Amino acid sequence: MMKNNFDMTKDDFEEDELLLDTPTIDELNTTDSNTKPTLISDYVDVASLDDDEFDRLLNEFVQDDDTNELSFSDDDVLDERQQFELEKQLIMEKLRIEREELECEKRKFARYKSEWESLKKLSEESFQAEKEEYEKQRKLDKEKMYLETQEIVNSCANFREFLDNYNKIRDVSE
């Protein structure tokens, strides 16, 4: 496998001064009026020029040809204005639609929020009612158990009394 190394040094360009140096204004003066550079800053360091040199150089680069001037007819301007107005209306309509969609979403969110709050309140009330019902039932169950226990204790006491009376009667009869 071969490696392609492209190595350039300053020696390769010594004959070609244009690649390394910025030309001066005098070097840019050409006698051929048909060939003009496209950008001044491509050829001259504009920051180093004084105002008179810059104006002279600018006049050389810019010609007052009618071919370079842009001409618009009234129809073109009207068409452009109409197109601009149509685009403006389209954008305004899009903004209006987006605003309406946001308002709908806002109302929808408010509706969902109120539903959620009412369900939350209903749930809390339901929970509280269920809790109260549970506590009431628990209290009733405790009372029932207490009464049943009292009844059993009374029954045991009555049975013991009956048994004691029976034993007394049996002892006497014997």
C-alpha positions in Angstrom: 0.0 0.0 0.0 1.4 3.4 -1.0 1.0 6.5 1.1 0.3 9.7 -0.8 2.0 12.6 1.0 1.4 16.1 -0.3 4.1 18.2 1.1 4.5 21.8 0.0 7.0 24.3 1.2 7.6 27.9 0.5 10.3 27.0 -2.1 7.5 25.7 -4.3 6.0 29.1 -4.5 9.0 31.4 -4.8 8.3 32.2 -8.4 4.6 32.8 -7.7 4.6 35.8 -5.5 0.8 36.4 -5.9 0.0 33.4 -3.8 2.1 34.6 -0.9 1.8 38.4 -0.9 -1.0 40.9 -1.1 -0.6 43.0 -4.2 -0.4 46.8 -4.0 -2.9 49.2 -5.6 -0.5 50.0 -8.5 -0.2 46.3 -9.3 -4.0 46.1 -9.6 -4.2 49.0 -12.0 -4.8 47.3 -15.3 -5.1 48.9 -18.7 -7.8 46.5 -19.8 -11.1 47.9 -18.6 -13.0 44.7 -19.3 -11.3 42.7 -16.6 -12.1 43.7 -13.0 -11.7 41.8 -9.8 -15.0 40.9 -8.1 -14.2 41.8 -4.5 -11.8 44.5 -3.4 -10.9 42.8 -0.2 -9.7 39.7 -2.2 -6.8 41.7 -3.6 -6.0 44.6 -1.3 -5.8 45.0 2.5 -8.7 47.5 2.7 -8.0 48.4 6.3 -4.5 49.8 5.5 -5.9 52.3 2.8 -6.6 55.9 3.5 -9.9 57.4 2.4 -8.8 58.9 -0.9 -7.1 55.6 -2.0 -10.1 53.6 -1.0 -12.5 55.9 -3.0 -10.2 55.8 -6.0 -10.0 52.0 -5.8 -13.7 51.7 -5.3 -14.4 53.8 -8.4 -12.1 51.5 -10.4 -14.0 48.4 -9.3 -17.5 49.9 -9.7 -18.7 51.2 -13.0 -21.9 53.1 -13.5 -23.1 50.9 -16.2 -26.8 50.6 -16.9 -26.2 46.8 -17.2 -25.3 46.6 -13.5 -28.3 48.5 -12.3 -31.4 46.7 -11.2 -34.5 48.0 -12.8 -38.0 47.2 -11.5 -41.1 48.1 -13.3 -44.2 49.2 -11.4 -45.8 45.8 -12.2 -42.9 44.0 -10.6 -43.1 46.1 -7.5 -46.9 45.6 -7.3 -46.5 41.8 -7.8 -43.8 41.7 -5.1 -46.0 43.8 -2.8 -49.0 41.5 -3.4 -46.8 38.4 -2.8 -45.5 40.0 0.4 -49.0 40.9 1.6 -50.2 37.3 0.8 -47.3 35.9 2.8 -48.0 38.3 5.6 -51.7 37.3 5.7 -50.7 33.6 5.6 -48.4 34.0 8.5 -51.0 36.0 10.4 -53.5 33.3 9.7 -51.1 30.6 10.9 -50.5 32.6 14.1 -54.2 33.1 14.7 -54.8 29.3 14.2 -51.9 28.5 16.6 -53.4 31.0 19.1 -56.8 29.3 18.8 -55.3 25.9 19.2 -53.5 27.1 22.4 -56.7 28.6 23.7 -58.5 25.3 23.1 -55.7 23.4 24.8 -55.9 25.8 27.7 -59.6 25.3 28.1 -59.2 21.5 27.7 -56.5 21.6 30.5 -58.7 23.7 32.7 -61.6 21.3 32.2 -59.4 18.3 33.0 -58.0 20.1 36.0 -61.5 20.8 37.3 -62.6 17.2 36.7 -59.5 16.0 38.5 -60.1 18.3 41.4 -63.8 17.2 41.6 -62.8 13.5 41.5 -60.1 14.2 44.1 -62.7 15.9 46.3 -65.2 13.1 45.7 -62.6 10.5 46.4 -61.6 12.2 49.6 -65.2 12.5 50.7 -65.8 8.9 49.7 -62.8 7.8 51.6 -63.8 9.8 54.6 -67.3 8.3 54.5 -65.9 4.8 54.1 -63.6 5.4 57.0 -66.5 6.7 59.2 -68.6 3.6 58.1 -65.7 1.3 59.0 -65.2 2.9 62.4 -68.9 2.7 63.1 -69.0 -0.9 62.1 -66.0 -1.7 64.2 -67.5 0.0 67.2 -70.7 -2.0 66.7 -68.7 -5.2 66.4 -66.9 -4.4 69.6 -70.2 -3.7 71.4 -71.7 -6.9 70.0 -68.6 -8.9 71.2 -68.7 -7.3 74.6 -72.4 -8.1 74.9 -71.9 -11.7 73.8 -69.0 -12.0 76.2 -71.2 -10.6 79.0 -74.0 -13.0 78.1 -71.6 -15.9 78.3 -70.1 -14.7 81.6 -73.7 -14.3 83.0 -74.6 -17.8 81.6 -71.6 -19.3 83.3 -72.4 -17.5 86.6 -76.0 -18.7 86.3 -74.9 -22.3 85.6 -72.4 -22.2 88.5 -75.2 -20.9 90.8 -77.5 -23.6 89.5 -74.8 -26.2 90.0 -74.2 -25.0 93.5 -77.9 -25.1 94.3 -78.2 -28.6 92.8 -75.2 -29.8 94.9 -76.8 -28.4 98.0 -80.2 -30.0 97.2 -78.4 -33.3 96.5 -76.4 -33.2 99.7 -79.6 -32.5 101.7 -81.5 -35.3 100.0 -78.9 -37.9 100.7 
